[in-house]
Amino acid sequence: MFRLKLWFKSSSASSTMAGVPPTSTAIKKYAVVTGANKGIGLEICRQLASQGVSVVLTARNEKRGLEAVEKLKKSGLSDYIMFHQLDVMDSASIDSLAVFIKSQIGKLDILVNNAGVGGTTDGGGIRNKWARNTLNDVENLTEESIDQVLNEFLKDFKEGSVEAKGWPSYMSAYCVSKAAMNAYTRLLAKKYPKMLINAVGPGWTKTDLSNHTGPLTPEEAARNPVRVALLPDDGPSGTFFERMKVSSF
């Protein structure tokens, strides 16, 4: 989850929107939550909005996203919830959201990068020493080195040698992508010291992604991302939060 303090210049471009809250000097913070039509993402939206943050709920499926917005509106949060379609794998969709934020809001205070999908194959952490050392070498970490790890994983995956090469055997794509995201979090935090950019592990939660197993409810799991999203300006950056505690990457 990234917490950004990022302001945009206004633009004349327009975008389809639902439930844009009325202009008010009392609403000072705006958030975007990705993958938010259900599960932890939906609950993050609910909790942020309950604390007065104006939230752009995004989802890949527009129908499901609008249904989620209506659900939150019925719970009394209509002034703090709006919807915009977003597929984080589609550059045109990302551009459309950026235009919406610039033209209809003018700034973005918080980004919760929640969207995710399961891998095709609990394998633990990554046993591949080269990959682990590369991602943990914060001083020399670059976007290129992260991409190199991901490309090596994809090559081994296609060759059917994931387990032999020390990659996780279960939900491998999911596990490796999360490790890369954690590394990228630290890279961005170092690159943009005026922003708070952190990673959060919400815990094993009863959602579709886990086949509704796990000890936590989405409401419980959302509390840590929300707490990190609302850190004060002098809060930590480049940090990994596991549940409610600072943890090692």
RODRENVEX-548231 format. One line per field, with one value per residue (C-alpha): z, y, x. Coordinates in steps of 0.2 Angstrom, whole numbers. Example, Ala and Ser with C-alpha at 12.3 -4.5 7.8 and 13.67 -1.06 7.14 Angstrom:
Z 39 36 .
Y -22 -5 .
X 62 68 .
REM end
This chain:
Z 0 -5 4 -8 -5 -23 -30 -48 -59 -65 -82 -93 -98 -92 -87 -82 -64 -50 -34 -34 -17 -15 -14 4 13 27 15 14 9 -6 -8 -22 -17 -31 -32 -20 -25 -12 2 10 -3 0 19 17 7 21 35 26 22 40 45 33 18 1 -8 -26 -26 -41 -49 -65 -67 -68 -64 -48 -44 -45 -34 -21 -21 -19 -4 5 1 9 25 26 17 1 3 4 -10 -29 -42 -57 -67 -66 -73 -66 -81 -94 -97 -105 -90 -79 -90 -89 -70 -70 -81 -69 -54 -62 -69 -55 -39 -42 -30 -23 -5 -3 -14 -8 -21 -15 -32 -34 -41 -36 -44 -56 -45 6 -3 10 5 -9 -8 -24 -15 -30 -31 -12 -11 -26 -19 -1 -7 -4 -7 -25 -29 -46 -56 -69 -55 -50 -68 -70 -55 -62 -80 -73 -63 -79 -89 -76 -75 -93 -93 -78 -67 -53 -38 -44 -46 -28 -32 -21 -28 -22 -29 -36 -47 -32 -20 -31 -37 -18 -15 -30 -24 -7 -15 -26 -11 -3 -20 -21 -3 -6 -23 -16 2 3 1 14 4 14 12 22 25 31 37 32 28 24 6 -12 -14 1 -3 12 24 38 55 50 43 30 43 54 40 33 50 47 29 35 50 38 25 39 46 50 38 49 49 43 25 16 30 30 42 46 54 67 69 60 52 42 23 .
Y 0 17 33 47 66 71 86 88 103 105 99 102 84 75 57 46 46 40 48 63 71 89 102 105 113 100 86 88 71 60 42 29 11 -2 -19 -12 -20 -33 -41 -31 -17 -14 -13 -1 11 9 13 27 35 33 44 58 53 55 39 34 15 7 -10 -19 -24 -8 -16 -24 -8 2 -11 -9 10 8 -4 9 23 14 13 32 36 43 60 51 37 38 26 24 9 3 -11 -10 -21 -9 7 15 12 19 35 37 37 49 61 59 63 79 85 81 81 90 81 64 61 42 28 10 -2 -17 -25 -43 -60 -77 -87 -102 -114 -109 -111 -100 -86 -87 -100 -94 -86 -75 -68 -65 -57 -45 -40 -37 -27 -10 1 -6 -10 -3 -5 -15 -27 -30 -33 -45 -56 -56 -60 -75 -81 -80 -90 -104 -104 -107 -120 -129 -127 -116 -128 -134 -116 -111 -102 -105 -120 -114 -98 -94 -79 -71 -74 -68 -53 -48 -50 -38 -26 -25 -22 -8 0 2 8 21 27 30 39 50 55 68 54 40 24 8 -10 -19 -37 -37 -55 -72 -66 -74 -68 -75 -75 -87 -97 -89 -97 -89 -82 -63 -55 -41 -29 -34 -36 -18 -9 -10 -3 11 15 16 26 39 40 58 67 63 45 31 27 12 1 -16 -17 -35 -34 -19 -20 -15 -30 -35 -37 .
X 0 7 2 6 5 3 -6 -12 -15 -33 -38 -52 -54 -70 -73 -88 -91 -103 -107 -94 -96 -101 -87 -83 -69 -71 -65 -47 -41 -44 -40 -40 -42 -39 -47 -60 -77 -76 -66 -52 -52 -71 -68 -53 -65 -78 -66 -57 -74 -80 -65 -70 -59 -66 -63 -63 -67 -60 -63 -60 -78 -89 -105 -98 -89 -105 -114 -101 -103 -121 -119 -108 -120 -134 -123 -123 -107 -114 -105 -88 -88 -87 -82 -71 -67 -48 -39 -21 -15 -22 -13 -28 -38 -24 -23 -42 -42 -27 -38 -53 -42 -35 -51 -64 -53 -37 -26 -23 -17 -18 -16 -20 -13 -24 -28 -21 -24 -19 -5 -8 2 10 26 35 47 58 72 81 96 100 83 81 98 94 77 85 100 91 107 109 91 84 69 80 86 68 63 77 71 53 59 70 55 44 57 58 39 38 51 42 57 49 52 69 75 70 54 38 29 11 4 21 16 7 21 35 25 22 41 44 31 39 56 48 40 58 64 51 52 71 67 53 58 44 31 26 27 24 20 6 3 -15 -15 -23 -41 -57 -59 -62 -43 -40 -56 -63 -51 -41 -44 -47 -62 -60 -65 -51 -38 -42 -38 -19 -19 -31 -20 -5 -14 -18 -1 5 16 31 27 39 42 49 43 34 19 13 -4 -2 17 32 40 55 54 .
REM end
